[in-house]
Amino acid sequence: MGFRFTARSIAEEFGVSGWIKNLGDSRVEILAEAPEETLKKFLDKITQYFSRYIQDTEIEWQPASGEFKDFTIAF
């Protein structure tokens, strides 16, 4: 299973909402909403699962908008 589909599965496991999408330069962007502790667990599991493939991460914390009901793959 690919990165986006696995991340969506992990998001569903933790009850995280938002989206994931590929960027044009081979990076992946995730916008995720959940309680902070849940988000940390979500990101930790993704990092553990894909540790061989993740070269760098950039995390920006912002207040949740509450606009997402589930976690989708954006194109």
N, C-alpha and C positions, 0 to 999 in steps of 0.2 A: 504494500500500500504506500502511496506517495506521501510527501510531507503534508500537503494541505488536507488530505483526507484523514491522515492520522491525527493531525492537530484538531480537526473537527471532532473526531471520535473522543479525544482526550477532553476537549471542551465540554462535550455532552456528558462525559463521565463526572466532571466537576461542577456541572450546572453553570458554565460560563456562557455568556451571550456575546455576540459581535460578529466579526468576519475575519477571513484570511484571504490574501490574494498574492499572486506573483507580481513582481515589478519587472519592468523591461530590462533591468540589468542583472538578472538572476538572483536578486534578493527577494525576500518574502516579507510582507507587512501583515501584522496582526493587530486588530483593534478588538480589545476584550474588556468586558464588564462583568464584575463580580466583587464580592467583598475582597479586600486587599489580601488577606491570608489565603483565600481560595485562588486568587490570581498568582500568588507566589508558588503555590503547589502546582498549578497548571503549567506555569513557565518552567519550573524545575523538572516536571515529567517530560515536557517537550525536549528540554536540554539534555536530559539523560537518554532519552530514546534516540535522538539524532546527534549525539555528541561528536560522532565522526564527521558529520557534514556541516555543522555550524561553525563558522570561522569567527564571527563577531556578532554581538548583539547591542542594540541601542534601545533602552527602555525609557519611555516618557510617561510619567504618572499624571493623570488629570482627573477631575471629578467626573463621575459617570453621568451620561446623558439620560439613561433610562429608556432610550429609544429602541433597543434591541430585545426581541423576544426569544431568539434562538441564535445558534452559531452557524453561519453560512460560508460557503466558498464563493468569493466574489471574482468576477472576470473582467 
